[in-house]
Amino acid sequence: MLNDKAVAVELQEWMAPNDYMNIEYIRDTMHCYFKIWDTPGVYSKTIGVLTFESIWAVRVQRYRRLNYYPQEEEHSFRSYFLVVPSSSWLKSLIKLRDEEDSEWRNFDKKEYFHYVIQNNDHYIEIISSEIIIDYKIV
């Protein structure tokens, strides 16, 4: 797999593509609340929640050549998030952490992943140990 090539993971519900998420941070957890469409432009009474556990790092990209993550494998999903299996960003974070504390793996046993979510006109990259997907009626 090429470095930084993202793979799409389909979401069960249709994330409204032109809406911003409401994002809430609590300690090392990030909750991303998003509106759902039943049909184009018709909102559901359900909202989606992507919860990222044990966040290590987050970055937001906007106003680049593309508003969406630039290295995405082809897919036909209308609603999805991305995983970057061979992430140069994650590798650089691990290298830096190794240089700063060679013993960190003795107390931090988590496996970390590079996720990407689209959010209207920009994308958010998250390094975390887990993603939980949930849907709630409002």
N, CA, C and O atoms as CSV, one atom per row, in Angstrom:
chain,resi,resn,atom,element,x,y,z
A,1,MET,N,N,0.843,-1.181,0.000
A,1,MET,CA,C,0.000,0.000,0.000
A,1,MET,C,C,0.889,1.244,0.000
A,1,MET,O,O,1.875,1.313,0.733
A,2,LEU,N,N,0.536,2.206,-0.813
A,2,LEU,CA,C,1.276,3.453,-0.895
A,2,LEU,C,C,1.115,4.249,0.390
A,2,LEU,O,O,0.064,4.219,1.030
A,3,ASN,N,N,2.178,4.962,0.757
A,3,ASN,CA,C,2.076,5.833,1.927
A,3,ASN,C,C,0.974,6.859,1.723
A,3,ASN,O,O,0.852,7.451,0.651
A,4,ASP,N,N,0.176,7.064,2.760
A,4,ASP,CA,C,-0.852,8.099,2.835
A,4,ASP,C,C,-2.044,7.895,1.908
A,4,ASP,O,O,-2.850,8.810,1.742
A,5,LYS,N,N,-2.174,6.730,1.307
A,5,LYS,CA,C,-3.351,6.414,0.493
A,5,LYS,C,C,-4.475,6.000,1.432
A,5,LYS,O,O,-4.307,5.082,2.235
A,6,ALA,N,N,-5.626,6.672,1.337
A,6,ALA,CA,C,-6.747,6.427,2.248
A,6,ALA,C,C,-7.727,5.425,1.656
A,6,ALA,O,O,-7.964,5.397,0.449
A,7,VAL,N,N,-8.289,4.606,2.535
A,7,VAL,CA,C,-9.293,3.610,2.172
A,7,VAL,C,C,-10.615,4.020,2.819
A,7,VAL,O,O,-10.657,4.340,4.007
A,8,ALA,N,N,-11.685,4.009,2.038
A,8,ALA,CA,C,-12.997,4.421,2.545
A,8,ALA,C,C,-13.665,3.291,3.323
A,8,ALA,O,O,-13.572,2.121,2.954
A,9,VAL,N,N,-14.337,3.667,4.404
A,9,VAL,CA,C,-15.165,2.755,5.200
A,9,VAL,C,C,-16.579,3.331,5.153
A,9,VAL,O,O,-16.816,4.452,5.604
A,10,GLU,N,N,-17.505,2.566,4.610
A,10,GLU,CA,C,-18.866,3.058,4.399
A,10,GLU,C,C,-19.611,3.239,5.718
A,10,GLU,O,O,-19.513,2.417,6.629
A,11,LEU,N,N,-20.355,4.336,5.791
A,11,LEU,CA,C,-21.244,4.575,6.927
A,11,LEU,C,C,-22.639,4.078,6.577
A,11,LEU,O,O,-23.061,4.138,5.422
A,12,GLN,N,N,-23.341,3.594,7.574
A,12,GLN,CA,C,-24.697,3.049,7.405
A,12,GLN,C,C,-25.689,4.131,6.964
A,12,GLN,O,O,-26.564,3.871,6.137
A,13,GLU,N,N,-25.556,5.327,7.506
A,13,GLU,CA,C,-26.471,6.425,7.195
A,13,GLU,C,C,-25.771,7.446,6.296
A,13,GLU,O,O,-24.544,7.448,6.193
A,14,TRP,N,N,-26.551,8.309,5.650
A,14,TRP,CA,C,-26.038,9.267,4.683
A,14,TRP,C,C,-25.673,10.580,5.369
A,14,TRP,O,O,-26.546,11.399,5.654
A,15,MET,N,N,-24.399,10.776,5.631
A,15,MET,CA,C,-23.907,12.000,6.256
A,15,MET,C,C,-24.223,13.180,5.322
A,15,MET,O,O,-23.843,13.160,4.152
A,16,ALA,N,N,-24.911,14.196,5.832
A,16,ALA,CA,C,-25.237,15.377,5.022
A,16,ALA,C,C,-23.927,16.004,4.530
A,16,ALA,O,O,-23.125,16.462,5.344
A,17,PRO,N,N,-23.700,16.033,3.220
A,17,PRO,CA,C,-22.384,16.386,2.695
A,17,PRO,C,C,-22.007,17.861,2.807
A,17,PRO,O,O,-20.818,18.178,2.781
A,18,ASN,N,N,-22.962,18.766,2.928
A,18,ASN,CA,C,-22.650,20.195,2.932
A,18,ASN,C,C,-22.791,20.847,4.296
A,18,ASN,O,O,-22.781,22.073,4.404
A,19,ASP,N,N,-22.920,20.043,5.326
A,19,ASP,CA,C,-23.078,20.578,6.672
A,19,ASP,C,C,-21.786,20.418,7.465
A,19,ASP,O,O,-20.994,19.508,7.223
A,20,TYR,N,N,-21.597,21.318,8.411
A,20,TYR,CA,C,-20.468,21.194,9.323
A,20,TYR,C,C,-20.829,20.266,10.465
A,20,TYR,O,O,-21.987,20.190,10.873
A,21,MET,N,N,-19.848,19.571,10.971
A,21,MET,CA,C,-20.039,18.741,12.159
A,21,MET,C,C,-19.917,19.616,13.399
A,21,MET,O,O,-19.229,20.637,13.393
A,22,ASN,N,N,-20.582,19.207,14.439
A,22,ASN,CA,C,-20.332,19.778,15.760
A,22,ASN,C,C,-19.327,18.856,16.424
A,22,ASN,O,O,-19.541,17.647,16.519
A,23,ILE,N,N,-18.236,19.436,16.877
A,23,ILE,CA,C,-17.148,18.629,17.429
A,23,ILE,C,C,-16.950,19.003,18.891
A,23,ILE,O,O,-16.865,20.177,19.251
A,24,GLU,N,N,-16.879,17.974,19.714
A,24,GLU,CA,C,-16.736,18.146,21.160
A,24,GLU,C,C,-15.537,17.313,21.633
A,24,GLU,O,O,-15.442,16.119,21.351
A,25,TYR,N,N,-14.633,17.968,22.352
A,25,TYR,CA,C,-13.492,17.271,22.943
A,25,TYR,C,C,-13.718,17.118,24.439
A,25,TYR,O,O,-14.072,18.077,25.126
A,26,ILE,N,N,-13.512,15.913,24.934
A,26,ILE,CA,C,-13.534,15.659,26.367
A,26,ILE,C,C,-12.313,14.797,26.665
A,26,ILE,O,O,-12.237,13.642,26.248
A,27,ARG,N,N,-11.365,15.370,27.386
A,27,ARG,CA,C,-10.084,14.717,27.675
A,27,ARG,C,C,-9.436,14.259,26.376
A,27,ARG,O,O,-9.104,15.095,25.536
A,28,ASP,N,N,-9.248,12.956,26.187
A,28,ASP,CA,C,-8.617,12.471,24.950
A,28,ASP,C,C,-9.632,11.788,24.029
A,28,ASP,O,O,-9.290,10.888,23.262
A,29,THR,N,N,-10.883,12.236,24.123
A,29,THR,CA,C,-11.953,11.707,23.282
A,29,THR,C,C,-12.557,12.851,22.480
A,29,THR,O,O,-12.741,13.954,22.997
A,30,MET,N,N,-12.863,12.583,21.216
A,30,MET,CA,C,-13.493,13.574,20.356
A,30,MET,C,C,-14.782,12.982,19.796
A,30,MET,O,O,-14.780,11.899,19.210
A,31,HIS,N,N,-15.892,13.717,19.988
A,31,HIS,CA,C,-17.191,13.323,19.447
A,31,HIS,C,C,-17.502,14.246,18.270
A,31,HIS,O,O,-17.440,15.468,18.404
A,32,CYS,N,N,-17.835,13.664,17.124
A,32,CYS,CA,C,-18.180,14.423,15.928
A,32,CYS,C,C,-19.627,14.125,15.582
A,32,CYS,O,O,-19.954,13.020,15.150
A,33,TYR,N,N,-20.500,15.118,15.773
A,33,TYR,CA,C,-21.934,14.961,15.532
A,33,TYR,C,C,-22.253,15.479,14.133
A,33,TYR,O,O,-21.852,16.585,13.769
A,34,PHE,N,N,-22.977,14.676,13.349
A,34,PHE,CA,C,-23.302,15.106,11.991
A,34,PHE,C,C,-24.760,14.831,11.655
A,34,PHE,O,O,-25.362,13.866,12.126
A,35,LYS,N,N,-25.311,15.723,10.815
A,35,LYS,CA,C,-26.688,15.560,10.349
A,35,LYS,C,C,-26.740,14.474,9.286
A,35,LYS,O,O,-25.748,14.186,8.616
A,36,ILE,N,N,-27.919,13.878,9.145
A,36,ILE,CA,C,-28.123,12.768,8.217
A,36,ILE,C,C,-29.246,13.129,7.249
A,36,ILE,O,O,-30.258,13.716,7.633
A,37,TRP,N,N,-29.043,12.768,6.003
A,37,TRP,CA,C,-30.083,12.921,4.991
A,37,TRP,C,C,-30.835,11.615,4.819
A,37,TRP,O,O,-30.232,10.542,4.814
A,38,ASP,N,N,-32.162,11.702,4.677
A,38,ASP,CA,C,-32.958,10.552,4.233
A,38,ASP,C,C,-32.883,10.461,2.714
A,38,ASP,O,O,-32.660,9.390,2.149
A,39,THR,N,N,-33.073,11.604,2.066
A,39,THR,CA,C,-32.895,11.773,0.623
A,39,THR,C,C,-32.173,13.109,0.451
A,39,THR,O,O,-32.113,13.890,1.401
A,40,PRO,N,N,-31.622,13.394,-0.731
A,40,PRO,CA,C,-30.861,14.642,-0.886
A,40,PRO,C,C,-31.628,15.875,-0.410
A,40,PRO,O,O,-32.708,16.181,-0.916
A,41,GLY,N,N,-31.059,16.574,0.562
A,41,GLY,CA,C,-31.642,17.789,1.102
A,41,GLY,C,C,-32.748,17.588,2.124
A,41,GLY,O,O,-33.253,18.563,2.679
A,42,VAL,N,N,-33.136,16.336,2.385
A,42,VAL,CA,C,-34.192,16.047,3.365
A,42,VAL,C,C,-33.531,15.403,4.591
A,42,VAL,O,O,-33.011,14.289,4.529
A,43,TYR,N,N,-33.569,16.135,5.692
A,43,TYR,CA,C,-32.875,15.682,6.898
A,43,TYR,C,C,-33.678,14.642,7.669
A,43,TYR,O,O,-34.905,14.701,7.749
A,44,SER,N,N,-32.953,13.703,8.224
A,44,SER,CA,C,-33.513,12.655,9.069
A,44,SER,C,C,-33.707,13.201,10.481
A,44,SER,O,O,-33.176,14.258,10.819
A,45,LYS,N,N,-34.456,12.492,11.292
A,45,LYS,CA,C,-34.578,12.823,12.711
A,45,LYS,C,C,-33.458,12.153,13.514
A,45,LYS,O,O,-33.436,12.200,14.744
A,46,THR,N,N,-32.547,11.542,12.794
A,46,THR,CA,C,-31.408,10.869,13.405
A,46,THR,C,C,-30.150,11.684,13.139
A,46,THR,O,O,-29.998,12.272,12.068
A,47,ILE,N,N,-29.257,11.715,14.110
A,47,ILE,CA,C,-27.929,12.284,13.885
A,47,ILE,C,C,-26.902,11.174,14.050
A,47,ILE,O,O,-27.146,10.182,14.736
A,48,GLY,N,N,-25.781,11.351,13.428
A,48,GLY,CA,C,-24.686,10.405,13.569
A,48,GLY,C,C,-23.645,10.946,14.526
A,48,GLY,O,O,-23.501,12.158,14.692
A,49,VAL,N,N,-22.920,10.031,15.153
A,49,VAL,CA,C,-21.836,10.412,16.058
A,49,VAL,C,C,-20.643,9.507,15.770
A,49,VAL,O,O,-20.729,8.283,15.869
A,50,LEU,N,N,-19.541,10.135,15.413
A,50,LEU,CA,C,-18.273,9.416,15.309
A,50,LEU,C,C,-17.475,9.788,16.553
A,50,LEU,O,O,-17.191,10.964,16.782
A,51,THR,N,N,-17.119,8.806,17.345
A,51,THR,CA,C,-16.362,9.047,18.571
A,51,THR,C,C,-14.971,8.453,18.410
A,51,THR,O,O,-14.817,7.264,18.131
A,52,PHE,N,N,-13.972,9.289,18.587
A,52,PHE,CA,C,-12.576,8.858,18.491
A,52,PHE,C,C,-12.004,8.787,19.899
A,52,PHE,O,O,-12.003,9.776,20.631
A,53,GLU,N,N,-11.520,7.609,20.269
A,53,GLU,CA,C,-10.994,7.368,21.615
A,53,GLU,C,C,-9.462,7.444,21.613
A,53,GLU,O,O,-8.812,7.144,20.612
A,54,SER,N,N,-8.916,7.846,22.735
A,54,SER,CA,C,-7.457,7.925,22.924
A,54,SER,C,C,-6.785,8.697,21.792
A,54,SER,O,O,-5.899,8.184,21.109
A,55,ILE,N,N,-7.221,9.929,21.610
A,55,ILE,CA,C,-6.654,10.772,20.557
A,55,ILE,C,C,-5.211,11.112,20.887
A,55,ILE,O,O,-4.877,11.498,22.008
A,56,TRP,N,N,-4.378,10.960,19.888
A,56,TRP,CA,C,-2.968,11.342,19.995
A,56,TRP,C,C,-2.762,12.701,19.321
A,56,TRP,O,O,-2.066,13.563,19.858
A,57,ALA,N,N,-3.367,12.890,18.145
A,57,ALA,CA,C,-3.163,14.136,17.403
A,57,ALA,C,C,-4.353,14.378,16.474
A,57,ALA,O,O,-5.032,13.447,16.040
A,58,VAL,N,N,-4.580,15.661,16.185
A,58,VAL,CA,C,-5.637,16.069,15.255
A,58,VAL,C,C,-5.080,17.217,14.419
A,58,VAL,O,O,-4.343,18.066,14.920
A,59,ARG,N,N,-5.443,17.231,13.139
A,59,ARG,CA,C,-5.122,18.385,12.301
A,59,ARG,C,C,-6.243,18.592,11.288
A,59,ARG,O,O,-6.923,17.654,10.872
A,60,VAL,N,N,-6.408,19.857,10.910
A,60,VAL,CA,C,-7.475,20.237,9.997
A,60,VAL,C,C,-6.839,20.886,8.774
A,60,VAL,O,O,-5.957,21.735,8.902
A,61,GLN,N,N,-7.288,20.487,7.593
A,61,GLN,CA,C,-6.783,21.065,6.351
A,61,GLN,C,C,-7.926,21.770,5.633
A,61,GLN,O,O,-9.043,21.258,5.557
A,62,ARG,N,N,-7.625,22.942,5.114
A,62,ARG,CA,C,-8.639,23.728,4.427
A,62,ARG,C,C,-7.956,24.604,3.379
A,62,ARG,O,O,-6.793,24.980,3.523
A,63,TYR,N,N,-8.694,24.914,2.342
A,63,TYR,CA,C,-8.204,25.800,1.286
A,63,TYR,C,C,-6.911,25.316,0.642
A,63,TYR,O,O,-6.007,26.104,0.365
A,64,ARG,N,N,-6.840,24.038,0.415
A,64,ARG,CA,C,-5.742,23.482,-0.358
A,64,ARG,C,C,-6.264,23.254,-1.761
A,64,ARG,O,O,-7.375,23.669,-2.090
A,65,ARG,N,N,-5.476,22.601,-2.582
A,65,ARG,CA,C,-5.885,22.325,-3.963
A,65,ARG,C,C,-7.258,21.669,-3.995
A,65,ARG,O,O,-8.097,21.997,-4.833
A,66,LEU,N,N,-7.476,20.738,-3.074
A,66,LEU,CA,C,-8.763,20.069,-2.940
A,66,LEU,C,C,-9.274,20.290,-1.522
A,66,LEU,O,O,-8.483,20.396,-0.585
A,67,ASN,N,N,-10.572,20.360,-1.365
A,67,ASN,CA,C,-11.132,20.481,-0.017
A,67,ASN,C,C,-11.242,19.131,0.665
A,67,ASN,O,O,-11.460,19.054,1.875
A,68,TYR,N,N,-11.091,18.064,-0.113
A,68,TYR,CA,C,-11.167,16.720,0.441
A,68,TYR,C,C,-9.789,16.089,0.479
A,68,TYR,O,O,-8.868,16.534,-0.207
A,69,TYR,N,N,-9.658,15.057,1.281
A,69,TYR,CA,C,-8.373,14.377,1.398
A,69,TYR,C,C,-7.887,13.965,0.008
A,69,TYR,O,O,-8.621,13.303,-0.725
A,70,PRO,N,N,-6.671,14.345,-0.362
A,70,PRO,CA,C,-6.236,14.222,-1.759
A,70,PRO,C,C,-5.867,12.817,-2.244
A,70,PRO,O,O,-5.806,12.596,-3.453
A,71,GLN,N,N,-5.621,11.869,-1.351
A,71,GLN,CA,C,-5.169,10.546,-1.787
A,71,GLN,C,C,-6.147,9.472,-1.325
A,71,GLN,O,O,-5.885,8.757,-0.358
A,72,GLU,N,N,-7.236,9.367,-2.001
A,72,GLU,CA,C,-8.316,8.471,-1.608
A,72,GLU,C,C,-8.508,7.406,-2.686
A,72,GLU,O,O,-8.631,7.727,-3.868
A,73,GLU,N,N,-8.533,6.146,-2.275
A,73,GLU,CA,C,-8.810,5.079,-3.234
A,73,GLU,C,C,-10.214,5.234,-3.804
A,73,GLU,O,O,-11.116,5.735,-3.133
A,74,GLU,N,N,-10.386,4.803,-5.035
A,74,GLU,CA,C,-11.693,4.877,-5.683
A,74,GLU,C,C,-12.724,4.026,-4.918
A,74,GLU,O,O,-12.422,2.931,-4.444
A,75,HIS,N,N,-13.929,4.558,-4.815
A,75,HIS,CA,C,-15.030,3.831,-4.189
A,75,HIS,C,C,-16.333,4.465,-4.653
A,75,HIS,O,O,-16.324,5.508,-5.308
A,76,SER,N,N,-17.436,3.843,-4.317
A,76,SER,CA,C,-18.738,4.386,-4.725
A,76,SER,C,C,-19.633,4.689,-3.520
A,76,SER,O,O,-20.849,4.807,-3.674
A,77,PHE,N,N,-19.056,4.816,-2.337
A,77,PHE,CA,C,-19.842,5.104,-1.139
A,77,PHE,C,C,-20.308,6.558,-1.152
A,77,PHE,O,O,-19.544,7.455,-1.510
A,78,ARG,N,N,-21.542,6.788,-0.767
A,78,ARG,CA,C,-22.020,8.170,-0.672
A,78,ARG,C,C,-21.731,8.762,0.698
A,78,ARG,O,O,-21.737,9.983,0.859
A,79,SER,N,N,-21.482,7.916,1.679
A,79,SER,CA,C,-21.205,8.366,3.037
A,79,SER,C,C,-20.141,7.458,3.641
A,79,SER,O,O,-20.278,6.235,3.634
A,80,TYR,N,N,-19.085,8.066,4.161
A,80,TYR,CA,C,-17.946,7.256,4.593
A,80,TYR,C,C,-16.984,8.088,5.445
A,80,TYR,O,O,-17.089,9.313,5.515
A,81,PHE,N,N,-16.057,7.401,6.079
A,81,PHE,CA,C,-14.874,8.031,6.646
A,81,PHE,C,C,-13.692,7.281,6.052
A,81,PHE,O,O,-13.868,6.252,5.400
A,82,LEU,N,N,-12.502,7.788,6.273
A,82,LEU,CA,C,-11.308,7.198,5.668
A,82,LEU,C,C,-10.354,6.685,6.736
A,82,LEU,O,O,-10.287,7.212,7.846
A,83,VAL,N,N,-9.622,5.646,6.370
A,83,VAL,CA,C,-8.519,5.132,7.184
A,83,VAL,C,C,-7.276,5.146,6.295
A,83,VAL,O,O,-7.329,4.759,5.127
A,84,VAL,N,N,-6.168,5.594,6.860
A,84,VAL,CA,C,-4.905,5.649,6.121
A,84,VAL,C,C,-3.998,4.562,6.697
A,84,VAL,O,O,-3.324,4.790,7.701
A,85,PRO,N,N,-3.975,3.363,6.062
A,85,PRO,CA,C,-3.240,2.232,6.648
A,85,PRO,C,C,-1.724,2.431,6.731
A,85,PRO,O,O,-1.083,1.931,7.656
A,86,SER,N,N,-1.158,3.147,5.782
A,86,SER,CA,C,0.287,3.378,5.782
A,86,SER,C,C,0.526,4.884,5.860
A,86,SER,O,O,0.838,5.529,4.859
A,87,SER,N,N,0.376,5.423,7.046
A,87,SER,CA,C,0.390,6.865,7.270
A,87,SER,C,C,1.788,7.380,7.610
A,87,SER,O,O,2.387,6.967,8.603
A,88,SER,N,N,2.298,8.283,6.779
A,88,SER,CA,C,3.598,8.887,7.086
A,88,SER,C,C,3.492,9.802,8.306
A,88,SER,O,O,4.461,9.957,9.050
A,89,TRP,N,N,2.321,10.409,8.515
A,89,TRP,CA,C,2.128,11.260,9.689
A,89,TRP,C,C,2.229,10.427,10.962
A,89,TRP,O,O,2.934,10.810,11.896
A,90,LEU,N,N,1.530,9.286,11.010
A,90,LEU,CA,C,1.590,8.423,12.185
A,90,LEU,C,C,3.017,7.907,12.405
A,90,LEU,O,O,3.500,7.869,13.536
A,91,LYS,N,N,3.678,7.517,11.330
A,91,LYS,CA,C,5.073,7.051,11.459
A,91,LYS,C,C,5.965,8.136,12.047
A,91,LYS,O,O,6.824,7.852,12.882
A,92,SER,N,N,5.763,9.385,11.611
A,92,SER,CA,C,6.595,10.471,12.145
A,92,SER,C,C,6.280,10.746,13.620
A,92,SER,O,O,7.181,11.073,14.394
A,93,LEU,N,N,5.006,10.616,14.012
A,93,LEU,CA,C,4.652,10.790,15.429
A,93,LEU,C,C,5.289,9.700,16.299
A,93,LEU,O,O,5.784,9.975,17.392
A,94,ILE,N,N,5.267,8.471,15.801
A,94,ILE,CA,C,5.886,7.361,16.537
A,94,ILE,C,C,7.391,7.582,16.655
A,94,ILE,O,O,7.968,7.379,17.723
A,95,LYS,N,N,8.021,7.995,15.570
A,95,LYS,CA,C,9.474,8.245,15.591
A,95,LYS,C,C,9.821,9.335,16.605
A,95,LYS,O,O,10.758,9.186,17.389
A,96,LEU,N,N,9.068,10.418,16.583
A,96,LEU,CA,C,9.308,11.517,17.524
A,96,LEU,C,C,9.106,11.057,18.963
A,96,LEU,O,O,9.897,11.398,19.844
A,97,ARG,N,N,8.068,10.300,19.198
A,97,ARG,CA,C,7.801,9.812,20.555
A,97,ARG,C,C,8.904,8.857,21.014
A,97,ARG,O,O,9.313,8.889,22.175
A,98,ASP,N,N,9.384,8.006,20.100
A,98,ASP,CA,C,10.501,7.118,20.416
A,98,ASP,C,C,11.750,7.914,20.815
A,98,ASP,O,O,12.461,7.542,21.749
A,99,GLU,N,N,12.004,9.008,20.099
A,99,GLU,CA,C,13.175,9.844,20.391
A,99,GLU,C,C,13.043,10.544,21.734
A,99,GLU,O,O,14.031,10.716,22.448
A,100,GLU,N,N,11.832,10.947,22.079
A,100,GLU,CA,C,11.615,11.679,23.323
A,100,GLU,C,C,11.499,10.779,24.547
A,100,GLU,O,O,11.855,11.178,25.656
A,101,ASP,N,N,10.996,9.559,24.338
A,101,ASP,CA,C,10.806,8.629,25.454
A,101,ASP,C,C,10.853,7.201,24.916
A,101,ASP,O,O,9.846,6.684,24.432
A,102,SER,N,N,11.984,6.584,24.996
A,102,SER,CA,C,12.156,5.234,24.437
A,102,SER,C,C,11.340,4.175,25.184
A,102,SER,O,O,11.191,3.054,24.696
A,103,GLU,N,N,10.816,4.517,26.352
A,103,GLU,CA,C,10.053,3.560,27.157
A,103,GLU,C,C,8.529,3.706,27.018
A,103,GLU,O,O,7.784,2.991,27.689
A,104,TRP,N,N,8.064,4.602,26.174
A,104,TRP,CA,C,6.632,4.908,26.120
A,104,TRP,C,C,5.772,3.699,25.805
A,104,TRP,O,O,4.635,3.616,26.269
A,105,ARG,N,N,6.287,2.762,25.028
A,105,ARG,CA,C,5.495,1.580,24.655
A,105,ARG,C,C,5.282,0.630,25.849
A,105,ARG,O,O,4.430,-0.256,25.791
A,106,ASN,N,N,6.041,0.814,26.908
A,106,ASN,CA,C,5.838,-0.009,28.105
A,106,ASN,C,C,4.549,0.364,28.844
A,106,ASN,O,O,3.959,-0.476,29.524
A,107,PHE,N,N,4.112,1.619,28.712
A,107,PHE,CA,C,2.888,2.026,29.412
A,107,PHE,C,C,1.736,2.367,28.453
A,107,PHE,O,O,0.585,2.450,28.881
A,108,ASP,N,N,2.029,2.560,27.188
A,108,ASP,CA,C,0.973,2.847,26.208
A,108,ASP,C,C,0.916,1.671,25.231
A,108,ASP,O,O,1.681,1.608,24.269
A,109,LYS,N,N,0.010,0.759,25.493
A,109,LYS,CA,C,-0.098,-0.480,24.698
A,109,LYS,C,C,-1.086,-0.363,23.540
A,109,LYS,O,O,-1.327,-1.341,22.832
A,110,LYS,N,N,-1.660,0.823,23.340
A,110,LYS,CA,C,-2.679,0.991,22.301
A,110,LYS,C,C,-2.068,0.961,20.904
A,110,LYS,O,O,-0.919,1.352,20.698
A,111,GLU,N,N,-2.866,0.488,19.957
A,111,GLU,CA,C,-2.495,0.584,18.548
A,111,GLU,C,C,-3.225,1.800,17.988
A,111,GLU,O,O,-4.428,1.958,18.196
A,112,TYR,N,N,-2.502,2.649,17.285
A,112,TYR,CA,C,-3.081,3.888,16.778
A,112,TYR,C,C,-3.335,3.797,15.273
A,112,TYR,O,O,-2.645,3.087,14.542
A,113,PHE,N,N,-4.364,4.553,14.838
A,113,PHE,CA,C,-4.773,4.562,13.438
A,113,PHE,C,C,-4.935,6.005,12.973
A,113,PHE,O,O,-5.199,6.904,13.771
A,114,HIS,N,N,-4.773,6.205,11.683
A,114,HIS,CA,C,-4.946,7.516,11.058
A,114,HIS,C,C,-6.301,7.521,10.366
A,114,HIS,O,O,-6.506,6.800,9.389
A,115,TYR,N,N,-7.232,8.338,10.873
A,115,TYR,CA,C,-8.575,8.472,10.315
A,115,TYR,C,C,-8.712,9.839,9.650
A,115,TYR,O,O,-8.023,10.792,10.013
A,116,VAL,N,N,-9.612,9.916,8.672
A,116,VAL,CA,C,-9.923,11.194,8.027
A,116,VAL,C,C,-11.433,11.293,7.894
A,116,VAL,O,O,-12.090,10.356,7.441
A,117,ILE,N,N,-11.981,12.442,8.296
A,117,ILE,CA,C,-13.403,12.700,8.079
A,117,ILE,C,C,-13.538,13.996,7.274
A,117,ILE,O,O,-12.781,14.947,7.469
A,118,GLN,N,N,-14.508,14.010,6.372
A,118,GLN,CA,C,-14.785,15.196,5.558
A,118,GLN,C,C,-15.784,16.047,6.329
A,118,GLN,O,O,-16.685,15.524,6.985
A,119,ASN,N,N,-15.618,17.359,6.244
A,119,ASN,CA,C,-16.483,18.265,7.002
A,119,ASN,C,C,-16.748,19.512,6.169
A,119,ASN,O,O,-16.054,20.519,6.313
A,120,ASN,N,N,-17.739,19.447,5.307
A,120,ASN,CA,C,-18.108,20.513,4.384
A,120,ASN,C,C,-16.929,20.879,3.486
A,120,ASN,O,O,-16.664,20.170,2.515
A,121,ASP,N,N,-16.217,21.958,3.781
A,121,ASP,CA,C,-15.170,22.413,2.867
A,121,ASP,C,C,-13.749,22.160,3.375
A,121,ASP,O,O,-12.800,22.797,2.917
A,122,HIS,N,N,-13.608,21.254,4.299
A,122,HIS,CA,C,-12.273,20.872,4.742
A,122,HIS,C,C,-12.308,19.450,5.292
A,122,HIS,O,O,-13.375,18.854,5.438
A,123,TYR,N,N,-11.149,18.926,5.590
A,123,TYR,CA,C,-11.100,17.586,6.166
A,123,TYR,C,C,-10.311,17.609,7.467
A,123,TYR,O,O,-9.439,18.451,7.685
A,124,ILE,N,N,-10.652,16.646,8.325
A,124,ILE,CA,C,-10.040,16.545,9.644
A,124,ILE,C,C,-9.337,15.205,9.723
A,124,ILE,O,O,-9.920,14.163,9.426
A,125,GLU,N,N,-8.074,15.245,10.128
A,125,GLU,CA,C,-7.294,14.019,10.297
A,125,GLU,C,C,-7.119,13.766,11.789
A,125,GLU,O,O,-6.831,14.681,12.560
A,126,ILE,N,N,-7.295,12.524,12.174
A,126,ILE,CA,C,-7.246,12.151,13.586
A,126,ILE,C,C,-6.359,10.924,13.745
A,126,ILE,O,O,-6.508,9.945,13.014
A,127,ILE,N,N,-5.451,10.976,14.686
A,127,ILE,CA,C,-4.698,9.795,15.097
A,127,ILE,C,C,-5.295,9.382,16.435
A,127,ILE,O,O,-5.211,10.113,17.422
A,128,SER,N,N,-5.901,8.198,16.450
A,128,SER,CA,C,-6.513,7.701,17.680
A,128,SER,C,C,-6.485,6.180,17.686
A,128,SER,O,O,-6.140,5.540,16.692
A,129,SER,N,N,-6.854,5.624,18.820
A,129,SER,CA,C,-6.795,4.163,18.954
A,129,SER,C,C,-8.078,3.475,18.515
A,129,SER,O,O,-8.080,2.267,18.279
A,130,GLU,N,N,-9.179,4.234,18.401
A,130,GLU,CA,C,-10.450,3.579,18.109
A,130,GLU,C,C,-11.464,4.591,17.600
A,130,GLU,O,O,-11.439,5.765,17.970
A,131,ILE,N,N,-12.358,4.109,16.741
A,131,ILE,CA,C,-13.503,4.905,16.319
A,131,ILE,C,C,-14.771,4.120,16.647
A,131,ILE,O,O,-14.853,2.918,16.394
A,132,ILE,N,N,-15.751,4.809,17.209
A,132,ILE,CA,C,-17.047,4.217,17.534
A,132,ILE,C,C,-18.094,4.982,16.727
A,132,ILE,O,O,-18.113,6.213,16.739
A,133,ILE,N,N,-18.958,4.261,16.032
A,133,ILE,CA,C,-19.986,4.866,15.194
A,133,ILE,C,C,-21.337,4.622,15.848
A,133,ILE,O,O,-21.675,3.493,16.203
A,134,ASP,N,N,-22.106,5.697,16.000
A,134,ASP,CA,C,-23.407,5.569,16.657
A,134,ASP,C,C,-24.409,6.505,15.961
A,134,ASP,O,O,-24.023,7.483,15.320
A,135,TYR,N,N,-25.682,6.185,16.100
A,135,TYR,CA,C,-26.760,6.992,15.543
A,135,TYR,C,C,-27.784,7.216,16.640
A,135,TYR,O,O,-28.131,6.292,17.375
A,136,LYS,N,N,-28.273,8.465,16.749
A,136,LYS,CA,C,-29.216,8.828,17.818
A,136,LYS,C,C,-30.399,9.589,17.217
A,136,LYS,O,O,-30.224,10.419,16.324
A,137,ILE,N,N,-31.586,9.303,17.709
A,137,ILE,CA,C,-32.777,10.049,17.303
A,137,ILE,C,C,-32.845,11.315,18.111
A,137,ILE,O,O,-32.674,11.297,19.330
A,138,VAL,N,N,-33.100,12.440,17.418
A,138,VAL,CA,C,-33.185,13.738,18.103
A,138,VAL,C,C,-34.593,14.282,18.072
A,138,VAL,O,O,-34.849,15.364,18.600
